[in-house]
Amino acid sequence: MINKELNVIKKIFKHAIISTLIISFPSILQAENDLKFKGDLRLRTQYETQGEDTRLRERIRFRLGASKELSEQTTVKFGFATGSNDLRSTNQTFDNTFETPDIRFDYAYIDQKLSNQLSLRAGKMKNPIWKPSDLLWDSDINPNGVSFQYKKAHYNITSALLILEENVNSTNKDPIMAVIQPQIKWNLTPAIQIKNAIGLYLTQHVKGASLTHTAETNTGATTALPNEFAPIVLSAQADLTDQLGLELLRPFGELVINNNADSNNRGGLIGLTVGNKKVKHFGSWQSKIIYRYLEADAWLDMLPDSDAYGGATNTKGLELILKYGLSKNISVVFDYYMMDVIDGTSNLQSLAQLDFNVKF
């Protein structure tokens, strides 16, 4: 009888402690008023067709991020997001009779200033690589590793060592990716700014591996990759302001060549953005048109935009985007892909997405 009463008392104390923590959690987070929050909510209707197959999905994405400045040199940043263990998606499909979705760590890293020009990131971090498009890097990917960035007025140099997998059989054979990316900015006139970059990538211990989350379009992806990857990536973007009656006219593009593959080793993207510089008030808008082409072994197939033919390589196609502002922090976006394979039997895929976005 006494044990039963003690168990009841323990449960009461347990619930009281949990309730106290929940009630006090917001004030704990806001201590000293220097923990800064930001987030967004996206509601999506997605319709896709491939051959005779069609699919309609309603989806949601929620992200919440925070940063804590420990000193003038040190900041800790972290965020949570809906989704699964898929590195390229934070979407949650409405399914399984109101099932409660997962929420996971999206990123958690330290941002350390080493000098006025040099900084370091370490952890599961926001992608440090500058990219004018998502040809090679899906925007949801937050890589694991360490990066350094050296900044001057008109040029930057970013370097990173990224951990792809852990080889449990040998600590000396973990698949990794190293990259160095010099970037140059030119202000030709007050109305014309140009940014160029060259990225030099090299993998180690990828040869012979079968990497997690592969789209299975690299040669040997499901068994053993035959070579390391050594892509060279050229990236460019030009911002022309107040031209042709438009606040922004932005041509952009990327070119990739993987020097460690003898064939099917090239890719490229060309695009144009027109409209307002930012969609942040009612009536502001942006439109994009993009054409992409990515051969089978030009790039690791678990990294490209997952909406472009499932993020596979050996693909080509067109993308159209229209974004329209409804208020300061609310917008709607229509995104349409029409994609097909490069080599093999044609298997056209169309994907349309209508998003309602709220930022806070």
C-alpha positions in Angstrom: 0.0 0.0 0.0 2.8 2.4 1.0 4.7 1.6 -2.3 1.5 2.4 -4.3 1.1 5.7 -2.5 4.8 6.5 -3.1 4.4 5.8 -6.8 1.4 8.1 -7.0 3.4 10.9 -5.2 6.4 10.3 -7.6 4.0 10.7 -10.6 2.6 13.9 -9.2 6.1 15.3 -8.6 7.1 14.2 -12.1 4.2 16.0 -13.8 4.7 19.0 -11.6 8.3 19.3 -12.7 7.5 18.8 -16.4 4.7 21.4 -16.2 7.0 23.9 -14.5 9.7 23.4 -17.2 7.2 23.8 -20.0 5.8 27.0 -18.4 9.2 28.5 -17.7 10.8 27.4 -21.0 10.1 30.6 -23.0 11.5 32.8 -20.3 14.6 30.5 -20.1 15.2 30.8 -23.8 14.7 34.6 -23.7 17.2 35.1 -20.8 19.2 38.2 -21.3 17.2 38.9 -24.5 20.0 37.8 -26.7 18.7 34.4 -28.0 17.3 35.3 -31.5 14.6 33.3 -33.2 13.4 33.0 -36.7 11.2 30.5 -38.5 8.9 29.8 -41.4 5.8 27.7 -42.2 5.0 26.4 -45.7 1.8 24.7 -46.9 2.2 23.0 -50.2 -0.1 21.3 -52.8 2.0 19.1 -55.1 0.9 17.4 -58.2 3.1 15.2 -60.3 2.8 12.9 -63.4 5.1 10.4 -64.9 3.9 8.2 -67.7 0.5 7.0 -66.6 1.1 7.5 -62.9 -0.2 10.6 -61.1 0.1 11.8 -57.5 -1.5 14.6 -55.6 -0.1 15.5 -52.1 -0.8 18.1 -49.4 2.4 18.8 -47.5 3.7 21.0 -44.6 7.1 22.3 -43.6 7.9 24.0 -40.4 11.3 25.3 -39.4 12.5 27.1 -36.3 16.0 28.4 -35.8 17.9 30.3 -33.1 21.2 31.9 -32.5 23.0 32.7 -29.3 25.9 35.2 -29.3 28.4 34.1 -26.6 30.9 36.8 -27.4 31.8 39.2 -30.2 33.7 36.3 -31.7 31.5 33.2 -31.0 28.0 32.4 -31.9 26.1 29.1 -31.6 23.3 28.5 -34.1 20.8 25.7 -34.2 17.5 24.8 -35.8 14.7 22.3 -35.9 12.6 21.2 -38.9 9.8 18.8 -39.9 10.7 15.8 -42.1 12.4 12.5 -41.9 16.1 11.5 -42.2 16.1 12.5 -45.9 18.8 15.1 -46.2 17.0 16.8 -49.1 13.5 17.2 -47.7 11.9 18.9 -44.7 8.4 18.2 -46.0 5.8 16.2 -44.1 3.0 14.7 -46.2 -0.5 14.7 -44.8 -1.1 11.0 -44.4 -1.8 8.1 -42.0 -4.9 9.5 -40.3 -3.6 12.7 -38.6 -0.3 11.0 -37.6 1.9 13.3 -35.6 5.0 14.2 -37.8 8.6 14.0 -36.8 10.7 17.1 -36.0 14.5 16.8 -36.0 17.7 18.8 -35.6 18.1 20.6 -38.9 21.4 22.2 -38.0 23.6 22.9 -35.0 27.0 24.5 -35.3 29.4 27.1 -33.9 30.3 30.2 -35.9 33.7 31.5 -34.7 35.4 34.7 -35.9 39.2 34.1 -35.9 40.0 37.6 -37.2 38.3 40.5 -39.0 38.6 38.5 -42.3 38.7 34.9 -41.2 35.8 32.8 -39.7 35.2 29.1 -38.9 32.1 27.0 -38.9 31.9 23.5 -37.3 29.1 21.0 -36.8 26.0 20.3 -38.9 26.1 23.7 -40.6 24.3 25.8 -43.1 26.0 25.1 -46.5 29.0 27.4 -46.7 29.4 27.0 -50.5 28.1 29.9 -52.6 25.7 28.6 -55.2 23.5 30.6 -57.6 21.3 27.6 -58.2 20.3 24.2 -56.9 21.7 22.2 -59.8 24.3 20.5 -57.5 23.2 21.3 -53.9 19.6 20.9 -52.7 18.7 23.9 -50.6 17.7 21.7 -47.6 21.1 20.1 -47.3 23.1 21.2 -44.2 26.4 19.3 -44.4 28.5 17.9 -41.5 32.0 19.1 -41.1 34.1 22.2 -40.8 34.6 25.2 -43.0 36.7 28.3 -43.2 35.9 31.6 -44.9 38.3 34.4 -45.7 36.4 37.6 -46.6 37.7 40.8 -48.2 35.8 43.6 -49.9 35.7 42.2 -53.4 36.6 38.5 -52.9 36.1 35.6 -50.6 37.7 32.2 -50.3 35.7 29.3 -48.8 37.2 26.0 -47.9 35.5 23.0 -46.2 36.0 19.4 -45.2 32.7 17.6 -45.2 32.0 14.2 -43.7 29.8 12.0 -45.9 29.8 8.6 -44.0 31.4 6.8 -41.2 33.1 3.6 -42.1 32.7 1.4 -39.0 35.4 -1.0 -40.2 38.2 1.6 -40.5 38.4 5.1 -39.2 41.0 5.8 -41.9 38.5 5.2 -44.7 35.5 7.4 -43.9 34.1 8.9 -47.1 34.7 12.7 -47.1 34.6 15.6 -49.5 37.0 18.5 -49.6 36.3 21.8 -51.4 37.9 25.2 -51.9 35.9 27.9 -53.6 37.4 31.4 -54.4 34.7 34.0 -55.2 35.2 37.4 -56.9 32.7 40.3 -56.9 32.8 43.2 -59.4 30.8 46.4 -59.2 31.0 47.5 -62.8 28.6 50.4 -62.2 26.1 51.2 -59.4 23.5 49.3 -61.4 25.6 46.2 -62.5 27.2 43.8 -60.0 28.8 40.5 -61.1 29.9 37.5 -58.9 31.9 34.6 -60.1 33.3 31.5 -58.3 35.2 28.4 -59.1 34.8 25.4 -56.8 37.4 22.6 -56.7 36.0 19.4 -55.1 37.7 16.2 -54.2 36.3 13.1 -52.5 38.3 10.5 -50.6 37.2 6.9 -49.8 34.1 7.3 -52.0 35.6 4.9 -54.5 34.3 1.4 -53.6 31.5 2.8 -51.4 27.7 2.8 -51.7 26.6 6.0 -50.1 23.4 6.5 -48.1 20.4 8.3 -49.8 21.8 7.7 -53.3 19.3 8.3 -56.2 20.9 5.2 -57.8 21.9 7.1 -61.0 25.7 7.3 -60.5 27.6 4.4 -62.1 27.9 1.7 -59.4 25.8 3.7 -56.9 24.0 0.7 -55.5 27.1 -1.6 -55.3 30.4 0.3 -55.4 31.3 3.6 -56.9 34.2 3.0 -59.4 36.0 6.3 -58.9 36.5 9.2 -56.6 34.8 12.4 -57.7 36.9 15.5 -58.6 34.4 18.0 -60.0 35.3 21.5 -61.1 32.3 23.9 -60.7 32.1 27.3 -62.4 29.4 29.6 -61.0 28.3 33.0 -62.1 25.6 35.6 -61.5 25.0 39.2 -62.6 22.6 41.6 -60.9 21.3 44.4 -63.2 19.1 46.8 -61.3 16.6 49.2 -62.7 17.0 47.9 -66.3 14.2 47.5 -68.9 11.7 48.8 -66.3 12.6 46.0 -63.9 14.0 46.4 -60.4 16.1 43.3 -60.9 17.3 41.4 -63.9 19.6 38.5 -62.9 21.1 36.0 -65.3 22.9 33.1 -63.6 24.5 29.8 -64.4 26.7 26.9 -63.4 28.9 24.4 -65.2 30.3 21.2 -63.7 32.9 18.8 -65.1 34.0 15.7 -63.1 37.6 15.0 -64.1 37.6 11.5 -62.6 34.9 10.1 -64.9 35.7 9.3 -68.6 32.2 9.9 -69.8 28.8 11.3 -68.7 30.8 13.7 -66.6 29.3 17.1 -67.4 26.4 19.3 -66.4 25.2 22.8 -66.6 22.4 25.2 -65.7 21.4 28.5 -67.1 18.6 30.7 -65.7 17.1 34.2 -65.5 15.4 36.0 -62.6 13.3 39.1 -63.2 11.1 41.2 -60.9 11.7 42.8 -57.5 15.0 42.3 -55.6 13.0 40.7 -52.7 9.4 39.6 -52.3 8.6 41.2 -49.0 5.5 43.3 -49.4 2.1 43.1 -51.2 2.5 43.2 -55.0 6.2 42.5 -55.1 7.1 39.6 -57.3 9.9 37.5 -58.9 9.9 35.1 -61.8 12.5 32.6 -62.8 13.1 30.4 -65.8 15.8 27.7 -65.6 17.2 25.0 -67.8 19.3 22.2 -66.3 21.4 19.3 -67.7 23.3 16.9 -65.4 24.9 13.8 -66.8 25.0 10.5 -64.7 28.5 10.8 -63.3 29.0 14.6 -63.2 28.1 14.9 -59.5 27.2 12.7 -56.5 23.5 11.8 -57.0 22.4 12.3 -53.4 23.0 16.1 -53.5 21.1 17.8 -56.4 17.6 19.4 -56.0 15.3 16.7 -55.0 12.3 18.2 -56.9 14.2 17.9 -60.2 13.4 14.3 -61.2 13.8 13.1 -57.6 17.2 14.6 -57.3 18.8 12.2 -59.8 21.6 12.7 -62.2 21.2 11.7 -65.9 18.5 14.3 -66.1 17.6 17.4 -68.1 14.7 19.8 -68.1 12.9 23.1 -67.6 11.8 24.9 -64.4 9.5 27.9 -64.1 9.0 29.8 -60.8 6.6 32.6 -59.9 6.7 34.2 -56.5 4.2 36.9 -55.4 4.0 38.8 -52.1 0.8 39.1 -50.1 2.2 41.0 -47.2 5.4 41.7 -45.4 6.0 38.1 -44.4 3.6 36.1 -46.5 3.9 35.0 -50.1 2.7 32.4 -52.6 5.0 30.5 -55.0 4.2 28.5 -58.0 7.0 26.1 -59.1 6.8 23.9 -62.2 9.3 21.2 -63.4 9.3 19.4 -66.7 12.1 16.8 -66.7 13.3 13.8 -68.5 16.3 11.4 -68.6 19.3 12.2 -70.8 20.3 8.6 -71.7 17.8 5.7 -71.9 14.1 5.5 -72.7 12.3 8.8 -72.4 10.3 8.9 -69.1 9.0 12.5 -68.9 8.1 13.8 -65.4 6.0 16.9 -64.7 5.8 18.3 -61.2 3.8 21.4 -60.1 3.9 22.9 -56.6 1.8 25.7 -55.1 3.2 27.0 -51.8 1.8 29.4 -49.2 4.7 30.7 -47.1 4.7 32.5 -43.8 8.0 33.8 -42.2 8.4 35.1 -38.7 
